[in-house]
Amino acid sequence: MNSKHLGDALDHWKGSLLSLLVDKGLIRHVVVEPMITDPQAWPPEDIETYKRLLRLEIIFHDSTTFPSGRREDYFNALPKDGDIFLDPDTGIARDKPKKEHITVQEIINLLKDSDRVVMIYQHSGQREPKQNDLTTSSFHRWLVSIRSKITATDTPNVHCTVYECKQVAMFFVSLKKSRIDEIQTGLQEYLRGRAQCRVWQ
């Protein structure tokens, strides 16, 4: 997350989605890791603004820029309990990560020996041509390839569902299939007739 984007429409989208899932009891004890990429730590007023936008109280690395030190140490410092929302600038790396990304293996490491859900914001960063069918877009194909990497790791029983919009998406990953199924069902019930092209595993 970079402060130059703080308060844009996508922060409102993240906050609306997260608060919906909290209200439905589908995510709980949420730890937020902003993965701040500004050169300096955010001032307290930016942290407070970010909390209000996400409609969540818990922010973990309040004043730490990402990555401060080794990436492994950064993620190992996260609490071991509770669900996690990760807010990288760009999303999940398919290849060698930059500081704007998180890797599939880093996500898997956060799941170890738990039934938690890890949620990851994904941004397209690409201009898509206007089209009615999301499943034909290059962004959709990108999301499918990332999802395939997540579920094809050496760690067994990794489950994932995706909430896809035109330029952004949210990945939900857990070792407990029932939690992923519950999130998918909750989103499908909320979106009703539009769920088929938005929420998928």
N, C-alpha and C positions, 0 to 999 in steps of 0.2 A: 504494500500500500504506500502510495506517495501522496503527500499533503496537497500537491497541486490538483489532485482529483477529489479532494475531500469535499463532500457536500454535493457532488454531482448526482444525476438521476440514478446512477447505478448503486450508490450507497443507499438510496431510498428503497431500491429493489431488494438489496441484500437484507435490509432491516425488516421489510415487510415479510419476506420469506421466512427469516429466522423467527420472528415473533409469531407467525402463524404456526410454525412447528412447535414452539414452546407452548403456546396456548392449547394445542391439541395433545400435549404431553408426549410428543414424538421425539423431542430432544430434551436433555436435562443437564443441569449443572454445567452449563456451557462455558468453556474457556475460549477466549478470543485471542488469537495470535495475529496481529496486524501485519507482521513481516515488513516493518517500516523500511523504506529504501531511501529516505531523505539523507543527505550528508550529515545532518545533526538530528539529535533527538527532538521529538515533538514537544512543544510547550504544553503545559497542563490544559490550556483552553482548547487546543486541538484534540487532545485525548478525550475531553469531556464532550466535544462536538461529535466525535466518532462514536462514542458510547450512545449518545442520543439518537444518532442516525441508525445504528444497529438495533436500538431498543434493548440492549443488553448491558448488564452492569459490569461484568467481569472482563477486564483486559489484562493479559498477563505481562508481556514485556512493555510496560507503559512507556518507557523512555528509551528503549534500546533500538538501535538501527540494525537492520539485517544485512548480512550476518555479522554480528560482533564476535569475532573469533572464529573458531571452527564451526562449520555448519552442524556437525554431529553434536557438539556440546550445546549449541543453541537449542536444538530440538529435544535433547535429553533433559534440558532444564524444565520443560513443560510438566505440569502436574500429571500424575499417572491416572487420576480418576476424572470422570466427567467426559462429556462429549467436547469436541474441539472444532472451532471454525478457524480456518486458515485463509488469509486474505492476500495472497501474492499479487503483485502488479499484473502479471500476465496469466499465471495459472500453473498447470502441471507440465513439466518438460518432457518432451518425447525423446530428446537426445541429451547432450551435455547441458546442464543447467547454468543459467546466469542467476544473478541475485534476484531477478524478477520472478523466478520460478521456484517450485518445489518439485522434487523428484518422486517417482513412484515408490522407490525404496524408502525414502524418508516418510512417506505416508504409511507404508506397511509397518515400519518400525514403531510408529505411534499407536498401532493397533495391538501390539504384543500383549498376550495374556489378558485380554479385556474384551468386554462386549460393547465398548464405546463406538460411537459413530464419529468419523472424521469427515468434515464438510470442507470442500475446497472450491473457492471461487475461480472460475475460468473465463478469461476474456479472449475474444477472437483476435483483436488487433488487425483484422482484415476487413476490407470493404466487400460486402457481398452484393451481387446483383439482385435486383428485385425478383422474387419468385414466391409463389404460393406454397410450394411443397418444401418444408424444412429438410426432409430426408435427402434431397438432391443437392444441398448446399455443400460447399467445401468445408465449412465450419462443422457441419454435422459429421462429415467423414472424418474430420480431425478428432472430434469427440469420440467417435466409435473406435478410432485407433488408440486413443488414450485409455478408454475403458478396457480394451483388449489387453493392453499392457498391464493394467492394474490386476485383472483377474488371471493373468498368465504367469504371475510370479511364482517362485518356489514355495511361498507360503500357501498352504492349502486353505480352502474355504474362505477366500476373500470375495465378498459380495459387494455389488455396486449398483446404484441407480443414478440416473442423470435427469435433472430438470433443465431443459434446453430452451433458450430464447434465441432471438435472431443473432445477436452479437455477444451474448454472455450465457453462461451455464453455471450450475452448481452440481458438483459431484458429491455423493454420499457413499462412504465406504465403511464397511464393518466386517468383522469376522462372524458376526451373528446374523444369519439370514433373516430371521424374523424381524429384526429391527429395520433392515432395509425394506423388507416387504411392507411393513407398517407405514414407513415414510412414503413409499411409492403409492400405497393405497390412499393415504391421507391426501396427498397432492392430487391424485386422480379424482377423488371425490370433490375436492375443492374446485378443480378446473372443469369437471364434468365433460361436456362435449368437446372441449379443446385439449383434453389430456392425452389423447392418442399420439399426437405429434409433438408433445412437450415432455412427457415423462416416460422413460424407458429404461430397461436393464440391458 
